[in-house]
């Protein structure tokens, strides 16, 4: 389940890998995903598109997990960050801040690296 706050919407996006994305993201918006199952993953990757500077903060069950930054660019950018290995079922909140006017999130994935 996904709960969105602010301007962010789930909509079709021909440039997104799945054809859909969280779009119309503005600074201060957030998306909360519940009931995600983790199995020791230690890296997160977000595919973001932005027209300015963007900081994406990730929170697991309300606790700070990681921060990724992106600058204006053409198309989606693949951003990665290390995270503490997580197991079990948790909620994940993505919060978006910055000087951008609009951004989109195509997808995110957690995986084990190393």
MARBA-3410 file (N, C-alpha, C, O; in Angstrom, 1 decimal):
114
0.8,-1.2,0.0,0.0,0.0,0.0,0.9,1.2,0.0,1.9,1.2,0.7 ~ 0.5,2.3,-0.7,1.2,3.5,-0.8,0.3,4.7,-0.4,-0.8,4.8,-1.0 ~ 0.8,5.5,0.5,0.1,6.7,0.9,0.9,7.9,0.5,2.1,8.0,0.9 ~ 0.3,8.8,-0.3,1.1,9.9,-0.9,0.6,11.2,-0.2,-0.6,11.4,0.1 ~ 1.6,12.1,0.1,1.2,13.4,0.7,1.8,14.5,-0.2,2.9,14.5,-0.7
1.0,15.6,-0.4,1.4,16.7,-1.2,0.9,16.6,-2.6,-0.2,16.1,-2.8 ~ 1.7,17.1,-3.6,1.3,17.1,-5.0,1.5,15.8,-5.7,0.9,15.5,-6.7 ~ 2.3,14.9,-5.1,2.8,13.7,-5.8,1.6,12.8,-6.2,0.6,12.7,-5.5 ~ 1.7,12.2,-7.4,0.6,11.4,-8.0,1.2,10.2,-8.6,2.4,10.2,-9.0 ~ 0.5,9.1,-8.7,0.9,7.9,-9.4,0.3,8.0,-10.8,-1.0,8.1,-10.9
1.1,8.1,-11.8,0.5,8.3,-13.2,1.4,7.6,-14.2,2.6,7.2,-14.0 ~ 0.9,7.5,-15.4,1.7,7.0,-16.6,2.8,7.9,-16.9,2.7,9.2,-16.8 ~ 4.0,7.3,-17.3,5.2,8.0,-17.6,5.9,7.2,-18.6,6.5,6.2,-18.3 ~ 5.9,7.6,-19.9,6.5,6.8,-21.0,8.0,6.7,-20.8,8.6,5.7,-21.3 ~ 8.7,7.5,-20.0,10.1,7.4,-19.8,10.5,6.5,-18.6,11.6,6.1,-18.4
9.5,6.1,-17.8,9.7,5.2,-16.6,9.8,3.8,-17.1,9.2,3.4,-18.1 ~ 10.6,3.0,-16.4,10.9,1.6,-16.8,9.6,0.8,-16.9,9.5,-0.1,-17.7 ~ 8.7,1.0,-16.0,7.4,0.3,-15.9,6.3,1.0,-16.7,5.2,0.4,-16.9 ~ 6.5,2.2,-17.1,5.5,3.0,-17.8,4.7,3.8,-16.8,3.8,4.6,-17.2 ~ 5.0,3.7,-15.5,4.3,4.4,-14.5,5.3,5.0,-13.5,6.4,4.4,-13.4
5.0,6.1,-12.8,5.9,6.7,-11.9,5.1,7.5,-10.9,4.0,7.8,-11.1 ~ 5.8,7.8,-9.8,5.3,8.9,-8.9,5.7,10.2,-9.6,6.9,10.5,-9.8 ~ 4.7,11.0,-10.0,5.0,12.2,-10.7,4.5,13.4,-10.0,3.9,13.3,-8.9 ~ 4.8,14.6,-10.5,4.4,15.9,-10.0,4.9,16.1,-8.5,4.3,16.8,-7.8 ~ 6.1,15.5,-8.2,6.7,15.6,-6.9,7.2,17.0,-6.7,7.9,17.5,-7.6
6.8,17.6,-5.6,7.3,19.0,-5.2,8.1,18.9,-3.9,7.9,17.9,-3.2 ~ 8.9,19.9,-3.6,9.6,19.9,-2.3,8.6,19.8,-1.2,7.6,20.5,-1.1 ~ 8.9,18.9,-0.2,8.0,18.7,0.9,7.0,17.5,0.8,6.4,17.1,1.7 ~ 6.9,17.0,-0.5,6.0,15.8,-0.7,6.7,14.5,-0.1,7.9,14.5,0.1 ~ 5.8,13.5,0.1,6.3,12.2,0.6,5.4,11.1,0.1,4.3,11.3,-0.3
6.0,9.9,0.1,5.3,8.7,-0.2,5.6,7.6,0.8,6.8,7.4,1.1 ~ 4.6,7.0,1.4,4.8,6.0,2.4,4.3,4.7,1.9,3.2,4.5,1.5 ~ 5.3,3.7,1.9,5.0,2.3,1.5,4.9,1.5,2.7,5.8,1.5,3.6 ~ 3.9,0.7,2.9,3.7,-0.2,4.1,3.9,-1.7,3.7,3.7,-2.0,2.5 ~ 4.3,-2.5,4.6,4.4,-3.9,4.5,5.4,-4.4,3.5,5.1,-5.3,2.7
6.6,-3.7,3.5,7.6,-4.2,2.6,8.5,-5.2,3.3,8.8,-5.0,4.5 ~ 8.8,-6.3,2.6,9.6,-7.4,3.2,11.0,-7.3,2.9,11.4,-7.2,1.7 ~ 11.9,-7.2,3.9,13.4,-7.1,3.7,14.0,-8.4,4.1,13.6,-9.1,5.0 ~ 15.2,-8.7,3.4,15.9,-10.0,3.7,17.4,-9.7,3.7,18.2,-10.4,3.1 ~ 17.8,-8.7,4.4,19.3,-8.4,4.6,19.9,-7.5,3.5,21.1,-7.4,3.4
19.1,-6.8,2.7,19.6,-5.9,1.7,20.4,-4.8,2.4,20.0,-4.3,3.4 ~ 21.5,-4.3,1.7,22.3,-3.3,2.3,22.6,-2.1,1.3,23.4,-1.3,1.6 ~ 21.8,-2.1,0.3,22.0,-1.0,-0.7,20.6,-0.6,-1.3,19.7,-1.5,-1.4 ~ 20.3,0.7,-1.5,19.1,1.1,-2.1,19.4,1.9,-3.4,20.4,2.6,-3.5 ~ 18.6,1.7,-4.4,18.7,2.4,-5.6,17.4,3.1,-6.0,16.3,2.4,-5.9
17.4,4.4,-6.3,16.2,5.1,-6.7,16.5,5.6,-8.1,17.6,6.0,-8.5 ~ 15.4,5.6,-8.9,15.5,6.1,-10.3,14.7,7.4,-10.3,13.4,7.4,-10.3 ~ 15.4,8.5,-10.3,14.7,9.8,-10.1,15.0,10.7,-11.3,16.0,10.6,-12.0 ~ 14.0,11.6,-11.7,14.1,12.6,-12.7,13.7,13.9,-12.0,12.7,14.0,-11.3 ~ 14.6,15.0,-12.2,14.3,16.2,-11.6,14.7,17.4,-12.5,15.6,17.2,-13.3
14.1,18.5,-12.3,14.5,19.7,-13.0,15.3,20.7,-12.2,15.5,21.8,-12.6 ~ 15.8,20.2,-11.0,16.6,21.1,-10.1,17.3,20.2,-9.1,17.4,19.0,-9.3 ~ 17.8,20.8,-8.1,18.5,20.0,-7.0,17.4,19.3,-6.1,16.5,20.0,-5.7 ~ 17.6,18.0,-5.9,16.7,17.3,-5.1,17.4,16.4,-4.1,18.5,15.9,-4.4 ~ 16.9,16.4,-2.9,17.4,15.5,-1.8,16.2,14.6,-1.5,15.2,15.0,-1.1
16.5,13.3,-1.6,15.5,12.3,-1.2,15.9,11.6,0.1,17.0,11.0,0.1 ~ 15.1,11.7,1.1,15.4,11.1,2.4,14.5,9.8,2.6,13.4,9.9,2.2 ~ 15.1,8.8,3.1,14.4,7.5,3.3,14.3,7.2,4.8,15.3,7.4,5.5 ~ 13.1,6.8,5.2,12.9,6.5,6.6,12.2,5.1,6.7,11.3,4.8,6.0 ~ 12.8,4.3,7.6,12.3,3.0,7.8,11.6,3.0,9.2,12.2,3.2,10.2
10.3,2.7,9.2,9.5,2.7,10.4,9.7,4.0,11.2,9.7,4.0,12.4 ~ 9.8,5.1,10.5,10.0,6.4,11.1,11.4,6.8,11.4,11.6,8.0,11.8 ~ 12.4,5.9,11.3,13.8,6.2,11.6,14.6,6.5,10.3,14.4,5.8,9.3 ~ 15.4,7.5,10.4,16.3,7.8,9.3,17.1,6.7,8.7,17.7,5.9,9.5 ~ 17.0,6.4,7.4,17.8,5.3,6.8,18.9,5.8,5.9,20.0,5.3,6.0
18.6,6.7,5.0,19.5,7.1,4.0,19.1,8.4,3.3,17.9,8.8,3.4 ~ 20.0,9.1,2.6,19.8,10.3,1.8,20.5,10.1,0.5,21.6,9.7,0.4 ~ 19.7,10.5,-0.6,20.3,10.5,-1.9,20.0,11.9,-2.5,19.0,12.5,-2.3 ~ 21.0,12.4,-3.3,20.8,13.7,-4.0,20.9,13.5,-5.5,21.6,12.7,-6.0 ~ 20.2,14.4,-6.2,20.2,14.4,-7.6,20.2,15.9,-8.1,19.6,16.8,-7.4
20.8,16.1,-9.3,20.7,17.4,-9.9,19.9,17.3,-11.2,19.6,16.3,-11.7 ~ 19.6,18.5,-11.7,18.8,18.5,-12.9,19.5,17.8,-14.0,20.7,17.8,-14.1 ~ 18.7,17.0,-14.8,19.3,16.2,-15.9,18.2,15.8,-16.8,17.0,15.9,-16.5 ~ 18.7,15.2,-17.9,17.8,14.7,-18.9,17.4,13.2,-18.5,18.4,12.4,-18.3 ~ 16.2,12.9,-18.4,15.8,11.5,-18.1,16.0,11.1,-16.6,16.4,12.0,-15.8
15.8,9.9,-16.4,16.0,9.3,-15.0,17.4,9.1,-14.7,18.2,8.7,-15.5 ~ 17.8,9.3,-13.4,19.1,9.1,-12.9,19.0,7.9,-11.9,18.1,7.9,-11.1 ~ 20.0,7.0,-12.0,20.0,5.9,-11.1,20.9,6.3,-9.9,22.2,6.4,-10.1 ~ 20.4,6.4,-8.7,21.1,6.9,-7.5,21.2,5.7,-6.5,20.2,5.1,-6.3 ~ 22.3,5.5,-6.0,22.5,4.4,-5.0,23.1,4.9,-3.7,23.8,5.9,-3.7
22.8,4.2,-2.6,23.3,4.6,-1.3,23.4,3.3,-0.4,22.5,2.5,-0.5 ~ 24.4,3.2,0.4,24.4,2.1,1.3,23.4,2.3,2.4,23.1,3.4,2.8 ~ 22.9,1.2,3.0,21.9,1.2,4.1,22.3,0.1,5.0,22.9,-0.9,4.6 ~ 22.0,0.2,6.3,22.2,-0.9,7.2,21.3,-2.1,6.7,20.2,-1.9,6.3 ~ 21.9,-3.3,6.9,21.1,-4.5,6.5,19.8,-4.6,7.3,19.8,-4.4,8.5
18.8,-4.8,6.5,17.4,-4.8,7.1,16.8,-6.1,6.9,16.9,-6.7,5.8 ~ 16.1,-6.6,7.9,15.3,-7.8,7.7,13.9,-7.6,8.3,13.7,-6.8,9.2 ~ 12.9,-8.4,7.9,11.6,-8.3,8.4,10.7,-7.4,7.6,11.0,-6.9,6.5 ~ 9.5,-7.2,8.1,8.5,-6.4,7.4,8.4,-5.0,8.0,8.3,-4.8,9.2 ~ 8.5,-4.0,7.1,8.7,-2.6,7.6,7.9,-1.6,6.7,7.5,-2.0,5.6
7.7,-0.4,7.2,7.2,0.7,6.3,8.4,1.5,5.9,9.4,1.7,6.6 ~ 8.3,2.1,4.7,9.4,2.9,4.1,8.7,4.2,3.6,7.8,4.2,2.8 ~ 9.3,5.3,4.1,8.8,6.6,3.7,9.9,7.3,2.9,11.0,7.4,3.4 ~ 9.5,7.9,1.8,10.4,8.7,0.9,10.0,10.1,1.1,8.8,10.4,0.8 ~ 10.9,11.0,1.5,10.6,12.4,1.6,11.5,13.2,0.6,12.6,12.9,0.4
10.9,14.2,-0.1,11.6,14.9,-1.1,11.7,16.4,-0.8,10.7,17.0,-0.4 ~ 12.9,16.9,-0.9,13.2,18.3,-0.6,14.1,18.9,-1.7,14.8,18.1,-2.4 ~ 14.1,20.2,-1.8,15.1,20.8,-2.7,14.6,22.0,-3.4,13.5,22.5,-3.1 ~ 15.4,22.4,-4.5,15.0,23.6,-5.2,14.4,23.3,-6.6,14.4,24.2,-7.4 ~ 14.0,22.1,-6.7,13.3,21.7,-8.0,11.9,22.2,-8.0,11.3,22.4,-7.0
11.3,22.3,-9.2,9.9,22.6,-9.3,9.0,21.3,-9.5,7.9,21.3,-9.0 ~ 9.6,20.3,-10.2,8.9,19.1,-10.4,9.9,17.9,-10.5,11.0,18.1,-11.0 ~ 9.5,16.8,-10.0,10.4,15.6,-10.1,9.5,14.4,-10.2,8.3,14.4,-10.1 ~ 10.1,13.2,-10.6,9.4,12.0,-10.7,10.3,10.8,-10.2,11.5,10.9,-10.3 ~ 9.7,9.8,-9.6,10.4,8.6,-9.1,9.8,7.4,-9.9,8.7,7.1,-9.7
10.7,6.8,-10.8,10.2,5.7,-11.6,10.1,4.5,-10.7,9.1,3.8,-10.8 ~ 11.1,4.2,-9.9,11.1,3.0,-9.0,12.2,3.1,-8.0,13.1,3.9,-8.1 ~ 12.2,2.2,-7.1,13.3,2.0,-6.1,13.4,0.5,-5.9,12.5,-0.2,-6.0 ~ 14.6,0.1,-5.5,14.9,-1.3,-5.2,16.0,-1.4,-4.1,16.9,-0.6,-4.1 ~ 15.8,-2.3,-3.2,16.8,-2.7,-2.2,17.5,-4.0,-2.7,16.8,-4.9,-3.2
18.8,-4.0,-2.5,19.5,-5.2,-2.9,20.8,-5.4,-2.0,21.2,-4.5,-1.3 ~ 21.4,-6.6,-2.1,22.6,-6.9,-1.4,23.8,-6.6,-2.3,23.8,-7.1,-3.4 ~ 24.7,-5.9,-1.8,26.0,-5.6,-2.5,27.1,-6.1,-1.7,27.2,-5.9,-0.5 ~ 28.0,-6.8,-2.4,29.3,-7.2,-1.7,29.1,-8.6,-1.0,30.1,-9.0,-0.4
END
